[in-house]
């Protein structure tokens, strides 16, 4: 009766005669050894557990034995083959029919692409391990390099790449920091260059078309620079059409630019942009707010409207000019505004403006009953003629030529950029400091009565000391003086006392006020250069 055996390695089922039940046999499928089973015992059912294959020595190079052959055994008796290996016990032969049954029960193995063209009847075509094939003689014999021969090269390449990457990163970081620092420095320098608080609507109003020179404009606004084509889009960002109007003056290098942050004053000069050239046209272009412009960019029209020297000017008395504006400002503007006038009047007072310019106040319309203030003509003097005006005494008649700009409130009729034309007789007495002090020493009451509330000019006054910013004590002689003169300047002329020191000699014009305790008081005074 056949005995069924199960291979513990691949779970293949074999049928052998019971006479071989006590023998161990080799599995024809995987080559594993199936242990012996007792005779007549049926094979146990296949188990899920797969025993690991028992390692066998590599088969000899000789052709493998046929299935179910017993290794190293003599030829089997007639009618069958001996399967397994010697165990010291007799082995029953396997009938030929049973062998065929075992071969038929074995499933066909999966064909390998290498098996194409191989004969299935080839005895070597089985599932047992096959020895490694020797290389053919016609195959390319590649020499085997040393193991790991390229490793150092790869490591060096990686290290070099890492080093280059680090150096590149450090270099880029340094360049980035340098460029950022340079940009911050450049931005700071540019911001400082653009900062100019003197560029404002107020300083713009002080620039008189036809009379103000380039030198005087730079004195008011600081040094300007010649405008370029690249400046025009920035200056006229809100009104690009004006850039085309100014293009010719820019190409002629007669346009000058002053800047305070994003606020601009652009001015054209005639006939060049040199120091003595006259202001031809000007525009105030702020970042926010209304833009202003004045003047004539056309050279022919400019020469007609603003002839050299400003023309003869319209002669008018200061009192008449003030009265005309007081009565009808509209009619007065039609007659005088933006036109040169030759105004004549008595000097009421002198004051200094924000930029140090001298302003001569001429008597105009006296105060109305019950009013403290009347209407004066305020004349802003050109710097070239300041010293001439400072030599005029209060109450003295003088004639000035400038451009009338109209009424400012109800207090002033302004005449700008005026030049000195002439002066009348000086009504103020002129006396030396020593003589005035000696006269006071002989009789203080008589001296007060002679000079009180009258303009006076004091010469050869020696500075003894300063009292604050607006007052200075002067004497005739520092060693012998027991009486002093206290000179008080208005608050807007206090700049004249800033550089004074003891021993300086001065010429003073002012008003004799009073005296007390050996001190003579001179008020509303100014120092004559």
C-alpha positions in Angstrom: 0.0 0.0 0.0 1.5 3.4 -1.0 2.7 5.7 1.8 2.1 9.5 1.4 4.9 11.7 2.7 4.9 15.5 3.2 8.0 17.5 2.7 8.5 19.7 5.8 10.3 22.4 3.7 8.0 23.0 0.8 4.8 21.0 1.9 5.0 18.9 -1.3 3.1 15.5 -1.0 4.8 12.4 -2.3 3.5 8.8 -2.7 6.0 5.9 -2.1 5.6 2.2 -1.5 5.2 1.1 2.0 8.4 -0.9 1.7 10.3 2.4 1.8 8.4 3.6 4.8 11.4 3.3 7.1 13.7 5.2 4.8 14.4 8.9 4.6 13.9 10.2 1.1 14.9 13.4 -0.8 12.2 15.8 -2.0 12.3 16.0 -5.7 11.0 19.6 -5.6 13.2 21.4 -3.2 15.9 18.9 -2.5 15.1 18.7 1.2 15.2 15.4 3.2 11.9 13.9 4.3 12.4 12.0 7.6 11.5 8.3 7.8 7.9 7.3 8.7 6.7 4.0 10.2 5.6 1.4 7.8 1.9 1.4 7.1 1.3 4.8 8.7 -0.3 7.4 6.5 1.2 10.8 6.1 -0.1 13.4 8.5 -2.1 16.3 7.0 -0.1 19.2 5.7 0.8 21.6 8.4 1.0 25.4 8.0 4.3 25.4 9.9 7.2 25.2 7.6 10.3 23.8 9.0 13.5 25.5 7.9 15.4 23.5 5.3 18.3 21.5 6.5 21.4 22.9 5.0 23.2 20.4 2.8 26.6 20.4 1.3 26.9 21.7 -2.2 26.2 18.8 -4.6 29.2 17.6 -6.6 29.7 18.7 -10.1 28.6 15.4 -11.4 25.0 15.2 -12.9 22.4 15.2 -10.2 20.8 11.8 -9.4 17.4 11.0 -10.7 14.3 11.6 -8.5 14.0 9.3 -5.5 17.5 7.9 -6.0 19.4 7.0 -2.9 22.8 8.8 -2.9 25.9 6.7 -3.0 23.8 3.5 -3.2 24.4 0.6 -5.6 22.1 0.1 -8.5 18.6 -0.8 -7.4 17.1 -4.2 -8.0 15.0 -4.8 -11.0 11.6 -3.1 -10.9 12.4 0.1 -9.0 14.9 2.6 -7.6 16.1 3.1 -4.1 15.2 6.6 -2.7 17.0 8.2 0.2 20.3 7.8 1.7 21.8 4.9 3.7 20.6 4.5 7.2 21.7 1.0 8.0 18.3 -0.4 7.2 17.0 -2.1 4.0 15.3 0.2 1.6 12.4 -1.0 -0.4 12.5 -0.2 -4.1 10.0 2.1 -5.7 8.1 0.6 -8.6 8.3 2.5 -11.8 4.6 3.2 -11.9 4.7 4.8 -8.4 7.6 7.0 -9.5 5.7 8.3 -12.4 2.8 9.0 -10.0 5.1 11.1 -7.9 6.4 12.9 -10.9 2.9 13.6 -12.1 1.8 14.9 -8.7 4.6 17.4 -8.6 3.5 20.8 -9.8 5.2 22.3 -12.8 7.8 24.9 -11.9 7.5 28.4 -13.2 9.6 29.0 -16.3 12.4 31.5 -16.2 13.2 33.7 -19.1 16.6 32.0 -19.2 14.8 28.7 -19.9 13.8 29.8 -23.4 14.9 27.2 -25.8 15.8 24.7 -23.1 14.6 21.1 -23.5 12.2 20.1 -20.7 13.6 16.6 -20.9 17.0 17.9 -20.0 18.0 16.1 -16.8 19.4 19.4 -15.5 16.0 21.0 -15.7 14.8 20.7 -12.2 14.2 22.8 -9.1 17.3 21.9 -7.2 20.1 24.4 -6.6 22.3 24.7 -9.6 26.0 25.5 -9.4 27.1 28.9 -10.7 27.7 28.9 -14.3 31.3 29.5 -15.5 31.6 32.6 -17.6 31.8 32.0 -21.3 35.0 32.7 -23.1 33.4 35.2 -25.5 32.1 37.4 -22.7 33.9 40.7 -21.9 36.1 40.0 -18.9 35.8 43.2 -16.8 38.6 43.6 -14.3 37.4 43.9 -10.8 38.9 47.0 -9.1 39.8 47.2 -5.5 36.8 47.2 -3.3 35.8 50.8 -2.4 38.3 52.3 -4.9 36.1 55.4 -5.7 35.1 56.0 -2.0 37.9 58.5 -1.2 37.2 60.5 -4.4 33.6 60.8 -3.5 34.4 61.9 0.1 36.9 64.5 -1.2 34.3 65.8 -3.7 31.7 66.1 -0.9 34.1 67.9 1.4 35.2 70.3 -1.4 31.5 71.0 -2.3 30.6 71.6 1.3 33.6 73.9 1.7 32.8 75.9 -1.4 29.2 76.2 -0.4 30.2 77.5 3.1 32.6 80.0 1.6 30.0 81.1 -0.9 27.5 81.5 1.8 29.9 83.5 4.0 30.9 85.7 1.0 27.3 86.3 0.0 26.3 87.1 3.6 29.2 89.6 3.8 28.3 91.2 0.5 24.7 91.4 1.6 25.6 93.1 4.9 28.0 95.5 3.2 25.4 96.5 0.6 22.7 97.0 3.3 25.1 99.2 5.3 26.2 101.2 2.3 22.5 101.7 1.2 21.6 102.9 4.8 24.6 105.3 4.7 23.7 106.6 1.3 20.0 107.0 2.3 21.1 108.9 5.4 23.4 111.2 3.4 20.7 111.8 0.8 18.1 112.6 3.5 20.6 115.1 5.1 21.3 116.7 1.7 17.5 117.0 1.1 16.8 118.6 4.5 16.7 122.4 4.1 14.1 124.2 6.4 14.8 127.5 4.6 12.9 126.1 1.6 9.3 127.1 2.4 6.3 129.1 1.2 7.5 132.0 3.3 11.0 132.2 1.7 9.4 131.7 -1.7 7.3 134.8 -1.1 10.5 136.8 -0.4 11.9 136.1 -3.8 11.1 139.1 -6.1 10.8 138.4 -9.8 12.8 140.9 -11.8 14.9 142.3 -9.0 16.2 139.4 -6.8 19.6 138.1 -8.0 20.9 134.6 -7.9 23.3 135.5 -5.1 20.5 137.0 -3.0 18.4 133.9 -3.7 21.1 131.6 -2.5 21.5 133.7 0.6 17.8 133.2 1.4 17.5 129.6 0.5 21.0 128.2 0.7 23.1 127.0 -2.2 20.9 125.8 -5.1 21.9 123.4 -7.8 21.3 123.5 -11.6 18.2 121.5 -12.4 18.4 118.5 -14.8 15.9 116.6 -16.9 15.8 113.9 -14.3 14.6 116.5 -11.7 11.5 117.6 -13.7 9.3 114.5 -13.1 9.9 114.8 -9.4 9.3 118.5 -9.1 6.2 118.4 -11.3 4.8 115.0 -10.2 1.3 116.5 -9.7 1.4 118.6 -12.9 3.5 116.9 -15.6 2.6 119.5 -18.2 4.6 122.1 -16.3 7.7 119.9 -16.9 7.5 120.6 -20.6 7.2 124.3 -20.0 10.5 124.3 -18.0 12.3 122.0 -20.3 14.0 124.8 -22.3 15.3 126.6 -19.2 16.7 123.3 -17.9 18.5 122.6 -21.2 19.9 126.2 -21.1 21.2 125.5 -17.5 19.3 128.5 -16.3 16.9 126.6 -14.0 18.0 126.3 -10.3 16.5 123.9 -7.8 16.2 124.1 -4.0 14.8 121.1 -2.1 13.5 120.4 1.4 12.5 116.7 1.6 9.8 116.5 -1.1 9.1 120.2 -1.3 10.8 122.2 -4.1 11.4 125.7 -5.2 12.5 126.0 -8.9 13.6 129.3 -10.3 14.8 130.6 -13.7 17.3 133.4 -14.0 18.0 135.9 -16.8 20.2 136.0 -18.8 22.2 133.3 -17.1 22.2 131.5 -13.7 25.2 133.4 -12.4 25.4 135.5 -9.3 24.1 138.8 -10.7 21.4 137.3 -12.9 17.9 138.4 -12.2 15.1 136.1 -11.1 12.9 135.5 -14.2 10.3 133.0 -12.9 9.7 130.9 -9.8 7.5 128.1 -8.7 6.7 126.6 -5.3 6.0 122.8 -5.6 5.1 121.3 -2.2 4.4 117.6 -1.7 1.0 118.6 -0.3 -0.8 121.9 -0.6 -1.3 124.4 -3.3 1.5 125.1 -5.8 2.4 128.7 -6.6 4.1 130.3 -9.6 5.1 133.8 -10.7 7.1 135.4 -13.4 7.5 135.0 -17.2 9.6 132.2 -18.7 9.5 133.8 -22.2 12.6 135.9 -22.4 11.0 138.6 -24.7 8.0 139.1 -22.5 10.2 139.1 -19.3 12.3 141.9 -20.7 9.2 143.9 -21.5 7.5 143.4 -18.1 10.7 143.6 -16.0 13.1 145.9 -17.7 16.7 146.0 -16.3 16.9 148.2 -13.3 13.2 147.7 -12.6 12.3 150.8 -14.6 11.8 154.2 -13.1 9.0 153.1 -10.8 5.8 154.8 -9.9 6.5 157.7 -7.6 4.2 157.8 -4.6 4.2 159.1 -1.0 4.1 156.5 1.7 1.0 158.1 3.2 -0.7 158.2 -0.2 0.1 154.5 -0.8 -1.2 153.5 2.6 -4.4 155.6 2.2 -5.1 154.1 -1.3 -5.0 150.5 0.1 -7.0 151.6 3.2 -9.8 153.1 1.1 -10.0 150.5 -1.7 -7.6 147.6 -1.8 -8.9 146.3 -5.1 -8.3 149.6 -7.0 -4.9 150.0 -5.3 -3.8 146.5 -6.4 -4.7 147.3 -10.0 -2.5 150.4 -9.8 0.4 149.3 -7.7 0.6 145.5 -7.0 3.5 143.8 -8.7 4.8 147.1 -10.0 7.9 149.0 -9.1 7.2 152.0 -6.9 9.4 154.9 -5.8 8.0 155.4 -2.3 8.9 158.4 -0.2 8.2 158.8 3.5 9.5 159.5 7.0 11.2 156.6 8.9 9.1 155.6 11.8 11.2 152.6 12.9 13.6 149.8 11.9 13.2 146.1 12.5 14.9 142.9 11.6 13.1 140.0 9.9 13.5 136.2 10.4 16.5 136.0 8.1 18.1 139.1 9.4 16.9 141.4 6.6 16.3 145.0 7.6 12.7 146.4 7.3 12.2 150.1 7.2 8.7 151.2 8.5 7.5 154.4 6.9 4.8 156.6 8.3 1.5 156.0 6.5 -2.1 156.4 7.8 -2.2 157.4 11.5 -4.4 155.4 13.9 -8.1 156.1 13.8 -9.7 157.5 17.0 -9.8 154.9 19.6 -7.3 152.7 17.7 -3.8 151.9 18.7 -2.4 151.1 15.3 -2.6 152.7 11.9 -1.3 151.5 8.5 2.4 151.7 7.8 4.4 151.0 4.6 6.9 148.2 5.3 9.8 148.2 3.0 12.2 145.2 2.9 15.7 146.4 2.1 18.0 144.6 -0.2 21.1 143.5 1.6 23.3 145.6 -0.6 21.7 148.7 0.7 21.2 147.8 4.4 24.1 150.0 5.7 22.7 153.0 3.9 19.3 152.7 5.5 20.8 152.1 9.0 22.4 155.5 8.7 19.0 157.2 8.5 17.6 158.5 11.7 14.0 158.1 13.0 11.9 160.9 11.5 14.2 161.4 8.6 12.7 161.4 5.1 14.0 158.8 2.6 13.1 157.4 -0.8 13.2 153.7 -1.6 12.5 151.8 -4.8 11.0 148.4 -4.8 8.1 146.2 -5.9 4.7 146.6 -4.2 3.2 143.3 -3.1 0.0 144.6 -1.7 -1.7 144.9 1.7 -0.9 142.5 4.6 -3.8 142.6 6.9 -4.7 146.2 7.8 -1.3 147.0 9.2 1.2 147.0 6.4 1.6 147.8 2.7 4.6 145.8 1.7 7.3 146.9 -0.7 9.9 144.2 -1.4 13.6 144.0 -2.4 13.9 147.8 -2.2 17.0 149.7 -2.8 18.1 153.0 -1.3 17.4 156.0 -3.5 17.9 159.1 -1.4 17.5 160.6 2.1 16.5 164.1 3.4 18.1 166.1 6.1 18.7 164.3 9.4 16.6 165.9 12.1 18.4 164.1 14.9 21.3 165.8 16.7 24.6 164.0 16.7 26.7 164.0 19.9 29.6 162.1 21.3 29.0 159.9 24.3 31.6 161.9 26.4 29.9 165.2 25.5 26.4 163.9 26.4 27.6 162.5 29.7 29.5 165.7 30.6 26.4 167.8 29.7 24.3 165.5 31.9 26.8 166.0 34.7 26.5 169.7 34.6 22.7 169.6 34.6 20.6 166.5 34.3 17.3 168.3 34.2 18.4 170.6 31.4 19.8 167.6 29.4 16.5 165.7 29.8 14.5 168.7 28.6 16.8 169.1 25.6 16.7 165.6 24.3 13.7 163.8 25.9 11.5 161.9 23.4 13.6 163.0 20.5 15.8 161.0 18.1 19.5 161.2 18.8 22.7 159.9 17.3 25.5 159.0 19.8 29.0 158.5 18.4 32.2 157.1 20.1 30.3 155.2 22.7 32.5 152.7 24.5 30.9 149.4 25.6 31.2 148.9 29.3 29.0 145.8 29.7 26.0 144.0 28.4 22.7 143.6 30.3 21.0 140.6 28.8 20.5 140.2 25.1 18.8 143.6 24.3 20.7 146.1 26.4 24.2 147.4 26.6 25.9 150.0 28.9 28.1 152.5 27.1 30.3 155.3 28.4 32.6 158.0 27.0 35.7 156.8 29.0 35.9 153.5 30.9 38.2 154.9 33.6 36.6 158.3 34.4 32.9 157.6 33.9 30.5 157.9 36.8 27.4 158.3 34.6 26.4 155.6 32.1 24.1 155.4 29.1 21.9 152.3 28.8 21.0 151.5 25.2 18.0 149.1 24.6 17.4 147.6 21.2 14.1 146.1 20.1 13.8 142.4 20.5 14.1 141.8 16.7 17.5 143.7 16.6 19.1 141.9 19.5 21.4 140.0 17.1 23.4 143.2 17.0 24.5 142.8 20.6 25.6 139.1 20.3 29.2 139.9 19.3 29.8 143.0 21.4 32.5 143.0 24.1 33.8 145.6 26.6 35.9 148.3 24.9 34.1 148.2 21.5 33.3 151.6 20.1 29.8 152.1 18.7 27.6 154.6 16.7 24.1 154.5 18.0 20.8 155.9 16.7 17.8 155.8 19.0 15.3 157.8 21.0 16.2 159.7 24.3 13.7 158.4 26.8 14.7 159.6 30.3 17.4 159.5 33.0 17.6 158.3 36.6 20.4 157.7 39.1 23.2 158.7 36.8 21.9 156.5 34.0 20.6 157.9 30.6 18.1 155.7 28.9 18.1 155.4 25.0 15.3 153.2 23.7 14.2 151.9 20.2 17.8 152.1 19.2 20.0 150.3 16.6 23.7 150.1 16.0 25.0 151.8 12.9 27.7 149.6 11.2 
